[in-house]
Amino acid sequence: MEVISMVVNDEFGVMQRVMGVFTRKKINVDTIVVGRCEIAGKSRIVLTVKDIEMANVAVADLQRLHDVVHVEVVDITRHEAYALVENSHGKARLVGSLAEVDKIIEASKPEIFIRAVNAL
C-alpha cells in the first residue's frame, strides 16, 4: 500500500478535481483522509492506493492540477494507521503502525470496522 499526501487549496470543487485524476487513470483509492492543515487557506488530503506504480502515475498528474500546492508519495516510515472497530465486547479506537492495527483487527474479529492510513 502506498500513501499519497498533498496540500491543496481549500476551495469548492478541489476534491472532485483531485478524484477525477484517479477516475481517468482507473486507479482505485483505498482510503481518504482530508482536513485543514498547517497552512492557512489550505487543506491536506492523504490517500492510499494499491502499489507504487499507481501512486507515481497519480502524483505525476496531480502535480499538474492548479489546486495542488504540493504532492508526494510518503515513505513507509511515516505511515500511521487507525481504525474504529465494534464487536460484541464494545467499541474501540485503534492507532499505531499499519501492522499493529491490522493485527488487532484480525485478532478481535470485529463485526464492523473502518481502517484508514495517514501520514505526515
VOBA-1610 file (N, C-alpha, C; in pm, whole numbers, padded with zeros to 5 digits, always signed):
BEGIN
Met+00084-00117+00000Met+00000+00000+00000Met+00089+00124+00000Glu+00051+00220-00080Glu+00126+00346-00090Glu+00039+00462-00043Val+00099+00555+00028Val+00030+00672+00079Val+00073+00795-00001Ile-00026+00869-00049Ile-00002+00995-00121Ile-00054+01107-00033Ser+00031+01206-00008Ser-00008+01321+00072Ser+00002+01445-00015Met-00099+01531-00005Met-00095+01655-00083Met-00155+01770-00005Val-00103+01887-00031Val-00160+02012+00021Val-00231+02076-00097Val-00357+02115-00073Val-00440+02170-00181Val-00506+02299-00134Asn-00550+02378-00230Asn-00630+02496-00197Asn-00760+02451-00133Asp-00801+02517-00027Asp-00925+02483+00043Asp-01040+02557-00025Glu-01085+02502-00137Glu-01188+02567-00218Glu-01289+02465-00268Phe-01405+02513-00302Phe-01510+02430-00357Phe-01464+02357-00484Gly-01491+02228-00493Gly-01462+02152-00614Gly-01324+02089-00622Val-01236+02119-00528Val-01100+02066-00534Val-01099+01913-00523Met-01177+01859-00430Met-01179+01714-00414Met-01228+01645-00542Gln-01326+01703-00607Gln-01375+01646-00733Gln-01267+01645-00839Arg-01189+01753-00848Arg-01082+01758-00948Arg-00970+01659-00913Val-00937+01646-00785Val-00835+01551-00743Val-00881+01409-00774Met-01003+01375-00736Met-01051+01238-00759Met-01070+01210-00907Gly-01091+01314-00988Gly-01101+01296-01132Gly-00975+01237-01191Val-00859+01271-01134Val-00732+01213-01179Val-00735+01061-01162Phe-00781+01016-01046Phe-00786+00873-01018Phe-00889+00803-01107Thr-01001+00868-01131Thr-01104+00811-01217Thr-01052+00794-01360Arg-00989+00899-01413Arg-00938+00892-01551Arg-00830+00786-01568Lys-00748+00767-01467Lys-00639+00669-01473Lys-00683+00531-01425Lys-00811+00518-01385Lys-00867+00391-01336Lys-00787+00336-01218Ile-00757+00426-01124Ile-00684+00389-01002Ile-00782+00392-00886Asn-00794+00279-00817Asn-00882+00271-00701Asn-00813+00332-00580Val-00886+00415-00507Val-00836+00476-00383Val-00892+00394-00268Asp-00803+00344-00182Asp-00846+00260-00071Asp-00895+00340+00048Thr-00823+00446+00087Thr-00865+00530+00198Thr-00839+00676+00165Ile-00920+00762+00225Ile-00904+00907+00206Ile-00922+00975+00342Val-00830+01064+00375Val-00840+01148+00494Val-00818+01291+00448Val-00909+01380+00486Val-00900+01520+00443Val-00922+01610+00564Gly-00845+01716+00571Gly-00867+01812+00679Gly-00782+01936+00663Arg-00809+02033+00747Arg-00728+02155+00749Arg-00585+02119+00782Cys-00494+02203+00741Cys-00353+02175+00771Cys-00285+02299+00825Glu-00154+02290+00832Glu-00073+02394+00894Glu-00063+02523+00813Ile-00110+02523+00689Ile-00101+02641+00603Ile-00240+02702+00590Ala-00254+02830+00625Ala-00384+02898+00618Ala-00440+02892+00476Gly-00569+02860+00466Gly-00636+02856+00336Gly-00609+02729+00257Lys-00541+02633+00318Lys-00506+02507+00250Lys-00562+02390+00330Ser-00574+02275+00264Ser-00613+02150+00328Ser-00514+02044+00288Arg-00509+01939+00368Arg-00424+01825+00335Arg-00515+01707+00301Ile-00485+01642+00191Ile-00553+01519+00150Ile-00449+01408+00157Val-00481+01303+00230Val-00393+01187+00239Val-00476+01068+00194Leu-00426+00994+00096Leu-00500+00878+00048Leu-00407+00763+00018Thr-00464+00644+00007Thr-00383+00526-00020Thr-00428+00460-00149Val-00330+00405-00219Val-00354+00326-00340Val-00276+00195-00328Lys-00306+00103-00418Lys-00254-00033-00406Lys-00102-00045-00417Asp-00041+00019-00516Asp+00103-00003-00536Asp+00174+00123-00585Ile+00306+00115-00588Ile+00390+00232-00619Ile+00372+00280-00763Glu+00350+00191-00857Glu+00328+00234-00996Glu+00205+00323-01006Met+00096+00280-00944Met-00027+00361-00944Met-00004+00494-00875Ala+00067+00491-00763Ala+00095+00615-00690Ala+00175+00712-00775Asn+00277+00664-00843Asn+00360+00752-00927Asn+00283+00810-01044Val+00196+00730-01104Val+00112+00780-01214Val+00021+00891-01164Ala-00041+00867-01048Ala-00131+00968-00992Ala-00057+01095-00956Val+00058+01083-00891Val+00135+01201-00850Val+00175+01285-00971Ala+00216+01221-01078Ala+00254+01295-01199Ala+00139+01380-01251Asp+00018+01325-01250Asp-00098+01402-01296Asp-00145+01504-01192Leu-00138+01470-01065Leu-00180+01563-00960Leu-00094+01688-00958Gln+00034+01675-00991Gln+00123+01791-00993Gln+00079+01894-01097Arg+00003+01851-01194Arg-00044+01943-01300Arg-00170+02021-01262Leu-00239+01978-01156Leu-00360+02049-01115Leu-00324+02180-01047His-00391+02288-01085His-00359+02419-01027His-00395+02427-00879Asp-00485+02342-00832Asp-00526+02343-00691Asp-00426+02272-00600Val-00337+02192-00655Val-00242+02114-00575Val-00115+02195-00554Val-00088+02229-00427Val+00030+02306-00391Val+00153+02216-00381His+00133+02097-00321His+00243+02002-00302His+00184+01861-00299Val+00253+01766-00359Val+00209+01626-00356Val+00331+01535-00351Glu+00321+01427-00272Glu+00433+01333-00261Glu+00382+01194-00224Val+00460+01093-00260Val+00439+00959-00209Val+00517+00953-00078Val+00450+00916+00029Val+00508+00921+00162Val+00586+00793+00192Asp+00707+00808+00244Asp+00790+00696+00284Asp+00720+00614+00392Ile+00734+00483+00384Ile+00664+00392+00476Ile+00694+00419+00624Thr+00808+00477+00655Thr+00842+00505+00794Thr+00752+00613+00854Arg+00681+00687+00770Arg+00592+00793+00817Arg+00445+00752+00817His+00414+00626+00782His+00275+00579+00780His+00223+00556+00921Glu+00097+00582+00941Glu+00028+00551+01065Glu-00113+00506+01029Ala-00163+00407+01099Ala-00298+00357+01072Ala-00387+00383+01192Tyr-00514+00390+01167Tyr-00610+00398+01275Tyr-00738+00329+01230Ala-00816+00285+01327Ala-00939+00214+01296Ala-01041+00237+01407Leu-01165+00228+01370Leu-01276+00224+01463Leu-01335+00085+01447Val-01348+00011+01556Val-01399-00126+01549Val-01511-00145+01650Glu-01599-00241+01620Glu-01706-00276+01713Glu-01733-00425+01702Asn-01742-00490+01818Asn-01784-00629+01824Asn-01873-00647+01947Ser-01901-00770+01983Ser-01992-00796+02096Ser-01939-00742+02228His-01810-00715+02237His-01749-00663+02360His-01753-00511+02368Gly-01787-00444+02259Gly-01796-00298+02260Gly-01722-00235+02143Lys-01694-00108+02159Lys-01629-00028+02054Lys-01488+00008+02098Ala-01400+00027+01998Ala-01263+00068+02030Ala-01206+00152+01918Arg-01113+00240+01955Arg-01035+00318+01859Arg-00893+00266+01865Leu-00837+00240+01750Leu-00701+00187+01742Leu-00613+00286+01668Val-00491+00303+01715Val-00393+00387+01648Val-00258+00318+01662Gly-00182+00316+01553Gly-00049+00258+01557Gly+00005+00239+01418Ser+00106+00156+01407Ser+00158+00126+01274Ser+00054+00044+01199Leu+00066+00040+01068Leu-00027-00037+00987Leu-00030-00183+01032Ala+00087-00240+01057Ala+00095-00381+01100Ala+00027-00401+01235Glu+00048-00309+01329Glu-00014-00321+01461Glu-00165-00316+01454Val-00216-00219+01380Val-00362-00204+01369Val-00423-00324+01298Asp-00361-00368+01189Asp-00413-00485+01118Asp-00413-00609+01206Lys-00310-00626+01288Lys-00300-00742+01377Lys-00414-00741+01479Ile-00444-00624+01535Ile-00551-00614+01634Ile-00688-00636+01568Ile-00706-00583+01449Ile-00833-00606+01378Ile-00851-00755+01353Glu-00746-00820+01306Glu-00753-00964+01279Glu-00785-01043+01407Ala-00720-01010+01517Ala-00738-01083+01642Ala-00875-01059+01706Ser-00927-00937+01694Ser-01054-00904+01759Ser-01176-00943+01678Lys-01157-00973+01550Lys-01266-01015+01462Lys-01390-00925+01479Pro-01374-00796+01454Pro-01487-00705+01476Pro-01602-00733+01379Glu-01723-00707+01427Glu-01841-00723+01343Glu-01843-00614+01236Ile-01802-00495+01275Ile-01790-00385+01179Ile-01663-00307+01212Phe-01602-00249+01110Phe-01485-00166+01133Phe-01458-00080+01011Ile-01378+00023+01036Ile-01324+00106+00929Ile-01178+00131+00963Arg-01091+00114+00863Arg-00948+00133+00884Arg-00899+00233+00780Ala-00813+00323+00822Ala-00754+00421+00732Ala-00606+00434+00761Val-00534+00485+00664Val-00391+00508+00678Val-00366+00656+00659Asn-00279+00711+00738Asn-00247+00852+00730Asn-00096+00868+00745Ala-00047+00984+00711Ala+00096+01013+00723Ala+00116+01162+00721Leu+00221+01208+00787Leu+00262+01349+00782Leu+00402+01357+00729
//
